[in-house]
Amino acid sequence: MTIVRDYFEAGYKVFGLHGTTKGLCNCGNEKCEALLKHPRVSHWQHTPVWSSEQFDVMEMTGQFLTGFGVLCEGYLIIDIDPRNGGNEGYDQLVKDTGIDYKKDSEFVVETGGGGWHIYYKHDGAERLHSHLKAYKGIDFKSSGFVVGAGSLHKSGNTYEVAEGFPDEVTPLPVVLFDLLVKRVAVKTGNFSAVEDSVTEQEINTYLSFVPNIDL
C-alpha cells in the first residue's frame, strides 16, 4: 500500500503534482518555479473525495508517481520552514503555549526541505490566522494544500512520515485554537472594540434568535 492510498483511505482530498524533467516542471512552462509542488489540475481547490475506482485509475496512470497534494480543508497543519526561521519560531510557539506539537500530534511529516508538517483536525467553523508575527517561519494552514508524505522535493529528498498515520489525526489543542482564532470587531454605541470573548460564529448564533420585524 502506497502512502497516498493511506491518505485517500483516511478521507483526505488528494490530487497529483507535476513531476520534473531535466530540472524543469512538466507543466510546460519553463519559468515555473513551483517544482514538484505544481498541481496537475487547474481547479485543485475543488478536489472531491474520489471514489475507489477514480483513485485506482489515477494511481495506475501515474498521477501520484512523483508526488501529491493534500487539501487542508478540515485540518490545521502547522507548516514549519527552517529556511525562514521556522525552528526559532517553533521554539517560541512551544514556550508560549506549553505544548511540543511534534510530540503531541498523532501525525507528523518531515518535509523534503528539512521542515515539518504537523497535522490536527479543525472543522473550519471558525476562521484561523495563517500567520502570526511572533512565530516566524511558520504557516498555520487551514486552507490551501500541503505536499503529502512520500512525495519528492526539489532538493532530491522525500517527504517522510515522522510520526503516526494519516487516519490518527486528533483535534486541534484548545490553547492553539485560542491563539489562532480570528476575533471580530463589535460596535457598541459610538465606538468599536474587539470583543475577545465572542467569536464570529457565536455572534451569528445570537442573531439567529432575533426576530425579523417589519417597520
C-alpha positions in Angstrom: 0.0 0.0 0.0 1.4 3.4 -1.0 1.3 6.4 1.3 -1.0 8.3 -1.0 -3.5 5.4 -0.6 -3.2 5.8 3.2 -4.3 9.4 2.9 -7.1 8.5 0.5 -8.5 5.8 2.7 -8.4 8.1 5.7 -10.7 10.5 3.8 -8.3 13.2 2.7 -8.8 15.0 -0.6 -5.7 14.4 -2.7 -4.5 15.3 -6.2 -1.4 14.7 -8.3 1.5 17.1 -8.7 3.6 17.6 -11.8 7.0 15.9 -12.0 10.1 17.3 -13.4 12.4 16.7 -16.4 15.9 18.0 -16.5 15.2 20.4 -13.7 12.1 21.8 -15.3 8.4 21.4 -14.3 6.5 19.1 -16.5 3.7 21.7 -16.7 5.4 23.0 -19.9 6.2 26.5 -18.5 10.0 26.8 -18.5 9.7 29.6 -15.9 7.6 27.6 -13.5 9.1 27.9 -10.0 6.8 25.5 -8.3 8.9 22.5 -8.9 7.3 19.3 -7.6 4.6 21.5 -6.0 2.6 22.3 -9.1 -0.9 20.7 -9.2 -1.7 18.7 -12.3 -5.3 20.1 -12.3 -6.2 23.7 -12.5 -9.1 23.6 -10.0 -7.4 21.7 -7.3 -9.3 23.7 -4.7 -12.4 21.8 -5.6 -10.9 18.4 -5.4 -13.6 15.9 -4.3 -13.2 12.8 -2.3 -12.6 10.4 -5.1 -14.4 7.1 -5.5 -12.3 4.0 -5.2 -12.5 3.5 -8.9 -11.4 7.0 -9.7 -8.5 6.8 -7.3 -7.4 3.5 -8.7 -7.3 4.9 -12.3 -5.3 8.0 -11.1 -2.8 5.8 -9.3 -2.5 3.3 -12.2 -1.9 6.2 -14.7 0.9 7.6 -12.6 -0.7 10.8 -11.4 0.8 10.4 -8.0 4.1 9.0 -9.2 6.4 11.9 -8.1 4.1 13.5 -5.5 0.6 14.6 -4.5 -1.1 17.5 -2.8 -3.3 17.2 0.3 -6.1 19.8 0.8 -6.0 21.3 4.2 -9.8 21.5 4.3 -10.9 20.0 7.7 -7.5 20.3 9.2 -5.0 22.7 10.7 -1.4 21.9 9.6 1.5 23.6 11.2 4.0 24.1 8.4 7.5 24.9 9.7 10.0 26.2 7.3 13.5 26.3 8.9 14.9 28.4 5.9 12.7 31.3 7.1 13.4 31.0 10.8 10.9 28.2 11.5 12.9 26.4 14.1 13.2 29.6 16.2 9.5 30.3 15.6 8.6 26.8 16.7 10.6 27.1 19.9 8.8 30.3 20.7 5.4 28.7 20.0 6.2 25.8 22.3 7.3 28.2 25.0 4.2 30.3 24.7 1.6 27.5 24.6 3.3 24.9 26.7 2.9 22.2 24.0 5.6 20.4 22.0 3.4 19.8 18.9 5.8 17.4 17.2 5.3 15.1 20.2 1.6 15.9 20.8 0.4 15.4 17.3 -0.6 11.9 16.1 0.6 12.5 12.6 3.8 14.4 11.7 5.6 14.6 8.4 9.2 15.7 7.9 9.4 17.7 4.7 11.9 17.3 1.9 13.3 20.7 2.8 14.0 19.8 6.4 10.9 21.3 7.8 7.7 19.8 9.4 4.0 19.4 8.7 2.2 18.8 12.0 -1.4 17.7 11.5 -4.5 18.4 13.6 -8.3 18.3 12.8 -10.2 21.6 12.5 -13.7 21.6 11.2 -13.4 25.1 9.7 -16.4 26.6 11.6 -14.0 29.3 12.8 -11.6 31.2 10.6 -8.0 30.9 11.8 -5.0 33.2 11.3 -2.5 31.6 8.9 0.5 33.7 10.1 1.4 35.3 13.4 4.3 37.7 13.6 5.5 36.2 16.8 6.3 32.9 15.1 8.4 33.5 12.1 8.8 30.7 9.5 5.5 29.1 10.5 2.3 28.9 8.4 -0.8 27.7 10.2 -2.6 26.2 7.2 -6.4 25.5 7.3 -6.8 26.3 3.6 -4.7 25.6 0.5 -2.7 22.4 0.4 0.5 20.8 1.6 2.6 18.2 -0.2 1.9 14.6 1.1 4.4 12.2 2.6 6.1 10.0 0.1 6.4 12.9 -2.4 9.6 14.1 -3.9 11.2 17.5 -3.0 13.3 19.6 -5.4 16.2 19.0 -3.1 16.2 15.4 -4.1 14.8 14.4 -0.7 11.4 12.8 0.1 8.7 13.9 2.4 8.7 11.3 5.2 6.3 10.2 7.9 8.0 11.0 11.2 5.1 10.0 13.5 1.8 8.1 13.2 -0.6 7.6 10.3 -3.0 9.9 8.3 -6.1 8.4 10.0 -4.9 9.1 13.5 -5.1 12.9 13.5 -6.5 14.4 16.7 -8.4 17.7 17.2 -6.6 21.0 17.4 -5.5 21.8 21.0 -7.7 24.4 22.6 -4.7 26.6 23.5 -3.6 26.8 19.9 -7.1 27.3 18.6 -7.5 30.3 21.0 -4.2 31.7 19.8 -5.2 31.4 16.1 -8.9 32.2 16.0 -9.9 35.4 14.3 -11.9 37.7 16.6 -14.4 40.2 15.2 -15.0 43.9 15.8 -18.1 44.6 17.7 -19.7 48.1 17.5 -21.2 49.5 20.7 -22.6 53.0 20.7 -20.2 55.3 19.0 -17.1 53.2 19.3 -15.7 49.9 18.0 -13.9 47.3 20.1 -12.6 43.8 19.6 -14.6 41.5 21.8 -12.1 38.8 22.7 -14.7 36.6 24.3 -17.1 36.5 21.4 -16.4 34.7 18.2 -18.0 35.3 14.8 -19.8 32.0 15.0 -21.3 32.9 18.4 -22.5 36.3 17.1 -24.2 34.6 14.2 -25.9 32.2 16.6 -27.1 35.1 18.8 -28.5 36.9 15.7 -30.4 33.8 14.6 -32.7 34.2 17.6 -33.6 37.9 16.8 -37.0 38.0 15.1 -37.4 39.8 11.8 -39.5 43.0 12.4 -41.2 44.8 9.5 -41.2 48.5 10.1 
